[in-house]
Amino acid sequence: MRDPRVVELGPADLDRIKPLLVDLFVAEQVHFPDHPQLGREEIEHNLGVPRRFEGENVFLAVADPAGVPIGFCWVVLFDPGTGLEGEVAELFVRPDHRGQGVGEALVRHAVGMFRDRGVTLGYVWTRVENQAAVRLYEGAGFEPSRQLVMTWYPV
């Protein structure tokens, strides 16, 4: 896809990316075996309209020529009292559209939003073994953090 067009979705449009969110959650949960593994139907039921994080939630999307979303980026902007921060909370491109610049366009748009809004710290989470995502984020200017992130799971 040459020069994918990124659009910001309004609240009425969020159901359009729900199938992509479900695909993302189904694909990613296997990488966290200590977390409950849910079936597709259970994820769809629990998801409803995408949950929202505290702060300003911005949903970006790229669609195919028929208008069907093929990728999305969920950006959260918030101020914890030390300046505006930004997070790429979720990013997903349908597997059949990967390698066509969709992810790059979405991340580039998110980083542009960070710059325009005066974000003082921007971050994204991914798994170390997801090298395609690591390269994508590094290409957009993200770099590995010096912080150690630890996870707690109930016994």
C-alpha positions in Angstrom: 0.0 0.0 0.0 1.6 3.2 -1.1 1.5 6.1 1.4 -1.3 4.7 3.7 -3.7 7.4 4.8 -4.1 7.6 8.6 -7.4 8.9 10.0 -8.4 9.6 13.5 -11.6 7.8 14.5 -14.4 9.4 16.5 -16.3 7.6 19.3 -18.9 6.4 16.8 -16.3 4.7 14.7 -14.7 2.6 17.4 -16.7 -0.5 16.6 -15.0 -0.5 13.2 -11.7 -1.5 14.9 -13.2 -4.0 17.3 -12.4 -7.0 15.1 -8.8 -5.9 14.9 -8.6 -5.5 18.7 -10.0 -9.1 19.1 -7.4 -10.4 16.6 -4.7 -8.6 18.6 -5.8 -10.0 21.9 -6.2 -13.5 20.6 -2.7 -13.5 19.0 -0.9 -11.9 22.0 -2.4 -13.8 24.9 -0.4 -17.0 24.0 2.8 -15.1 24.9 1.6 -14.7 28.5 0.8 -18.3 29.6 0.5 -17.3 33.3 -2.5 -15.1 32.3 -5.9 -16.6 31.7 -6.2 -17.8 28.1 -9.6 -16.7 26.7 -11.4 -17.9 23.6 -12.2 -15.5 20.7 -15.9 -15.3 21.7 -15.1 -14.6 25.3 -12.7 -11.8 24.3 -15.3 -10.3 21.9 -17.9 -10.4 24.7 -15.6 -8.9 27.3 -14.3 -6.2 25.0 -17.5 -4.3 24.1 -16.5 -0.9 22.8 -12.8 -0.6 23.4 -12.0 0.1 27.1 -10.5 3.4 27.7 -7.5 4.4 29.7 -7.4 7.5 31.9 -6.4 10.6 29.9 -7.2 11.4 26.2 -7.7 8.3 24.1 -7.0 8.7 20.4 -7.7 5.9 17.9 -5.9 6.1 14.5 -6.7 3.8 11.6 -5.7 2.9 8.1 -8.4 1.3 5.9 -8.3 -0.6 2.6 -9.9 0.8 -0.5 -13.3 -0.5 0.5 -13.0 1.4 3.8 -12.4 -1.7 6.0 -9.8 -1.0 8.7 -6.6 -3.0 8.2 -4.6 -1.4 11.0 -5.0 0.8 14.0 -3.0 2.6 16.7 -4.4 3.4 20.1 -2.6 6.4 21.6 -3.2 7.6 25.2 -2.1 11.1 26.3 -2.1 12.0 30.0 -0.4 14.3 32.5 0.6 12.6 35.8 1.6 16.0 37.1 5.1 16.1 35.6 4.2 17.0 32.0 2.2 15.5 29.2 3.1 11.8 28.4 2.1 9.7 25.5 1.8 6.0 25.1 1.2 3.8 22.0 -1.1 1.6 24.0 -1.9 -0.8 21.1 -0.8 -1.2 17.5 -2.1 -3.9 15.2 -1.9 -4.5 11.4 -3.8 -7.4 9.8 -1.2 -10.1 8.9 -2.1 -9.9 5.2 -1.2 -6.2 5.1 2.0 -6.3 7.1 5.2 -5.1 5.3 3.3 -2.5 3.3 4.0 0.6 5.4 0.7 0.6 7.4 2.4 0.2 10.8 5.0 2.8 9.9 2.4 5.3 8.9 0.4 4.7 12.1 3.5 5.1 14.4 4.7 8.1 12.4 1.4 9.7 12.9 1.4 8.9 16.7 4.9 10.4 17.1 3.9 13.5 15.1 1.0 13.9 17.6 3.5 13.6 20.5 5.6 16.4 18.9 2.6 18.6 18.1 1.1 18.2 21.6 4.4 18.8 23.5 4.7 15.3 25.0 7.6 15.2 27.4 7.9 11.4 27.5 6.5 8.9 25.0 6.6 5.1 25.3 5.4 1.8 23.9 5.5 -1.7 25.3 6.4 -4.8 23.2 7.9 -8.2 23.7 11.7 -8.5 23.1 11.1 -11.4 20.7 8.8 -9.4 18.6 11.6 -8.0 16.5 9.4 -6.6 13.7 7.8 -4.4 16.3 11.1 -3.5 17.9 12.5 -2.4 14.5 9.3 -0.4 13.8 9.4 1.5 17.0 13.2 2.1 16.8 12.7 3.4 13.3 10.2 5.9 14.8 12.7 7.1 17.4 11.8 5.0 20.4 14.8 3.4 22.2 15.1 0.7 24.8 14.5 2.0 28.3 16.8 1.8 31.3 13.9 0.7 33.5 13.3 -2.8 34.6 9.6 -3.8 34.1 8.5 -6.6 36.4 5.1 -8.3 36.3 3.1 -9.7 39.2 0.6 -12.6 38.6 -1.6 -14.0 41.4 -0.6 -17.5 42.5 
